[in-house]
């Protein structure tokens, strides 16, 4: 309720939402994501309050496009990029162009990210790396791509697409890694495909909850 009160735009569970801003930029909100928007003659400012969003920015030299996500500030330098808030950390992934990011925790950090680069900032750590640019924002097409990623991260990505609560009984399963392509629009089947190769099983406890058990 608080999130929806603070937000100008919100996408409910299982649904993406595409926004066409007055400046010619586009924003796609992932399910259960929320933003607030402030556009003036001097600046275009978006606050990512919750979740994940993909931005295709109409660049203007005289009016910067800035996204604030947690403690990370990202400024467009003519680009398409994705920002996600999860587990008290913010991840920026760039598909095309350049984004300048800055953060002051856990240390002062600033750099330009180019297409195919990502950075992740939490209260205790900063990490960065590369990925195929075409995979950035794949969730917009209902696709979840894992490249030796942790099961816990995959389940986090699935949760907004499901109307059910996902409960994992053994925490050790969350640290195991998977590689594959999964259908976000069928989250029950995607969850099964993620955990089955690791011996995990899905128990439908109620119509609103899935229990994940493993050896």
RAUR-V197236 format. One record per helix or strand of 2 or more residues. SS is the DSSP state (h for helix, s for strand). FROM is the first residue (numbers start at 1). TO is the last residue. If there is no record, write none. Layout:
SS_FROM_TO / SS_FROM_TO
This chain:
h_2_6 / s_9_11 / s_17_20 / s_26_29 / s_33_39 / s_43_50 / s_52_56 / s_64_69 / s_72_86 / s_89_103 / s_109_114 / s_117_122 / s_126_130 / h_133_135 / h_138_141 / s_143_150 / h_151_159 / s_165_168 / h_171_175 / s_177_183 / h_184_196 / s_201_206 / s_209_213
